[in-house]
Amino acid sequence: MVITGRVPLLLLIGAVPVVVLGSFGAGWAVGTLVGWLALVVLLVVLDTALATSPRRVRLDRELPGAVRLGEPTEATLLVTNPGTRAIRGLLRDAWQPSAGATPTRWALDLPGGERRAFRATLVPVRRGERRAEQVTVRSLGPLRVAGRQATLKAPGAVRVLPPFRSRRHLPSRLARLRELDGRTLLQVRGQGTEFDSIRDYVRGDDVRSIDWRATARNPALPGAGQRLMVRTWRPERDRRVVVVVDSGRTSAARIDDEPRLDTAFESTLLLTALAARAGDRTDLLVWDRRVRARVHAAAPSDVLHRMVDAMAPVEPELLETDWSGVPAQVRALTSQRALVVLITSLEGSGTARALLTMLPQLTSRHLVVIASVTDPAVVAMTEERGNLDETYLAAAAERTLLDTDRIAAAAQRLGAQVVTAPPADLPPALADRYLALKAAGRL
């Protein structure tokens, strides 16, 4: 049973006759008070008895299968009254706060035998499964003084995918990729690693590309001498790219109001989209002490869909990453030489020691790139030295940057390449490094 705001109002109204009749004596005041309270209780009991049972309603949901983080979508709650009596009252849908549902309460006026749709707009603020488990139905009596209330099971979930905001950088990187592949009118010099075709020698070609056998098979032109034939090359296709995302405790840190893990996912998606257009295959491993997500042997047309679906429920784990298990996981994904991208944090010598110890096992067989987010706030601290507190903060920030540079230098000495950038710049910076390796014929 529930009561509405009309009950306190009735009790307040009853105070008027109590005060008026109190002038005739205490007995009149007490009698009036008891009588008025009994009347209010009777109205509450009667209104509750006349209210339709809220447990009679049937609840259904119409939800989108998935939505990108920050994008609005519509969730529909269908309420059916199978009885003959109308239900009047209130309805509350209990979505998780991170689902960003508005509104969550509606006035309910549902005649018998009818069904109504109540729509809410969802603007999720976190990845993963955003759930609604229950719906509270309050049915009021005809006097709207009291009624019945029940909380009914109505499970539903919306899968919130990574936003992939870095896709705005994709067109410019694809244009550079087309230049490397020779699919534009631009002439890009330099060798790849995969044979493409044979053509006539032109001034400026590398003499080491001359194919003497093809030259010998072509007869000399009258008055022009022997035709020289050169081989053209292009970057190899169908190469392997393995992205290892660190989901340990350092990935939970927020930089520019975005978790490191989300920045890692943005970088992975941009690199995957670019590699798929280049004809390379990308595998994903999200790892801390065990596999949190894994995408392997996906077709280029399906790899992005599978990756965002695998990334959606992953949250940072508050434990140290076990880097010693990564080489075995990479071997399970591919047995051939590949580009292995490790997206992690290089801040703090204690956390990076295990990474540096493991690194030679990967660099001996693979081309390794380490991508790490830098914090613009730390860089800004080094420039503020107006007072003693700011000076101490600047010294601490300088020490943090020096530690990061020292760890990056150690990784480079072990054969890895390092890419560091703020959150908004890391995805395009990693994509640029991939294109540079393609242009150099190392992929």
HELIX and SHEET records of a PDB file:
HELIX    1   1 ARG A    6  GLY A   22  1                                  17    
HELIX    2   2 ALA A   26  LEU A   50  1                                  25    
HELIX    3   3 PRO A   54  ARG A   56  5                                   3    
HELIX    4   4 PRO A   97  ALA A   99  5                                   3    
HELIX    5   5 ARG A  165  HIS A  169  5                                   5    
HELIX    6   6 LEU A  170  ASP A  181  1                                  12    
HELIX    7   7 VAL A  207  SER A  209  5                                   3    
HELIX    8   8 TRP A  212  ARG A  217  1                                   6    
HELIX    9   9 ARG A  249  ALA A  252  5                                   4    
HELIX   10  10 ARG A  260  ARG A  277  1                                  18    
HELIX   11  11 VAL A  303  MET A  311  1                                   9    
HELIX   12  12 TRP A  323  GLY A  325  5                                   3    
HELIX   13  13 VAL A  326  LEU A  333  1                                   8    
HELIX   14  14 SER A  349  THR A  363  1                                  15    
HELIX   15  15 PRO A  376  MET A  381  1                                   6    
HELIX   16  16 LEU A  388  ARG A  413  1                                  26    
HELIX   17  17 LEU A  426  ALA A  439  1                                  14    
SHEET    1   A 3 VAL A   2  ILE A   3  0                                        
SHEET    2   A 3 ALA A 146  LEU A 161 -1                                        
SHEET    3   A 3 ALA A  66  ARG A  68  1                                        
SHEET    1   B 5 VAL A   2  ILE A   3  0                                        
SHEET    2   B 5 ALA A 146  LEU A 161 -1                                        
SHEET    3   B 5 GLY A 128  LEU A 140 -1                                        
SHEET    4   B 5 ILE A  87  TRP A  95 -1                                        
SHEET    5   B 5 ARG A 105  LEU A 110 -1                                        
SHEET    1   C 4 ARG A  58  GLU A  62  0                                        
SHEET    2   C 4 THR A  73  THR A  80 -1                                        
SHEET    3   C 4 ARG A 115  LEU A 122 -1                                        
SHEET    4   C 4 ALA A 101  THR A 102 -1                                        
SHEET    1   D 2 GLU A 194  ASP A 200  0                                        
SHEET    2   D 2 MET A 229  ARG A 234 -1                                        
SHEET    1   E 6 VAL A 291  VAL A 295  0                                        
SHEET    2   E 6 ARG A 281  TRP A 287 -1                                        
SHEET    3   E 6 ARG A 240  ASP A 246  1                                        
SHEET    4   E 6 LEU A 339  ILE A 343  1                                        
SHEET    5   E 6 LEU A 367  VAL A 373  1                                        
SHEET    6   E 6 GLN A 417  ALA A 421  1                                        
SHEET    1   F 2 ARG A 254  ILE A 255  0                                        
SHEET    2   F 2 GLU A 258  PRO A 259 -1                                        
END                                                                             
